[in-house]
Amino acid sequence: MRLYTYLHVAVTSRLAELRRNAERGDSPVPTAVIIFGLVAVAMAVTTLALTRANDWMKAIPKHTAP
């Protein structure tokens, strides 16, 4: 019975301590959303740059032999 009482008191005090300490760090969800947003923006910028570069290369007149 002593072991049961000790474990009960230990678990109860640990849970009370965890409830008191409300600031336990940031959730991983906002970090994942930020990373996803940055990846989406990077992909959009890369696609835009590639499209403009291809259009610019197509606008160069063809070389004609003399």
C-alpha positions in Angstrom: 0.0 0.0 0.0 2.9 2.4 0.6 4.1 2.0 -3.0 0.6 2.8 -4.3 0.4 5.9 -2.1 3.9 7.0 -3.2 3.1 6.6 -6.9 -0.2 8.4 -6.5 1.4 11.3 -4.8 4.3 11.5 -7.3 1.9 11.4 -10.3 -0.5 13.9 -8.7 2.3 16.4 -7.9 3.8 16.0 -11.4 0.5 16.7 -13.1 -0.1 19.7 -10.8 3.4 21.0 -11.8 2.6 20.6 -15.5 -0.7 22.4 -15.1 1.0 25.3 -13.3 3.7 25.7 -16.0 1.5 26.9 -18.9 4.4 28.1 -21.1 5.8 24.9 -22.5 6.9 26.1 -26.0 5.4 26.6 -29.3 3.2 24.1 -31.1 4.7 22.6 -34.3 1.7 23.5 -36.3 2.4 27.2 -36.8 6.0 26.3 -37.7 4.8 23.8 -40.3 2.4 26.4 -41.8 5.2 29.0 -42.0 7.5 26.5 -43.7 4.8 25.5 -46.1 4.1 29.1 -47.0 7.8 29.9 -47.6 8.1 26.8 -49.8 5.1 27.9 -51.8 6.4 31.4 -52.3 9.9 30.1 -53.3 8.2 27.8 -55.9 6.2 30.7 -57.3 9.2 32.9 -57.6 11.2 30.2 -59.2 8.4 29.4 -61.7 8.1 33.1 -62.5 11.8 33.5 -63.1 12.0 30.4 -65.3 9.0 31.5 -67.4 10.5 35.0 -67.9 13.9 33.6 -68.8 12.4 31.2 -71.3 10.3 34.0 -72.9 13.4 36.2 -73.1 15.4 33.3 -74.7 12.6 32.8 -77.3 12.7 36.5 -78.2 16.3 36.3 -79.3 16.4 36.2 -83.1 17.8 33.1 -84.7 21.3 33.1 -86.0 21.6 33.1 -89.8 24.7 31.9 -91.6 26.4 34.6 -93.7 
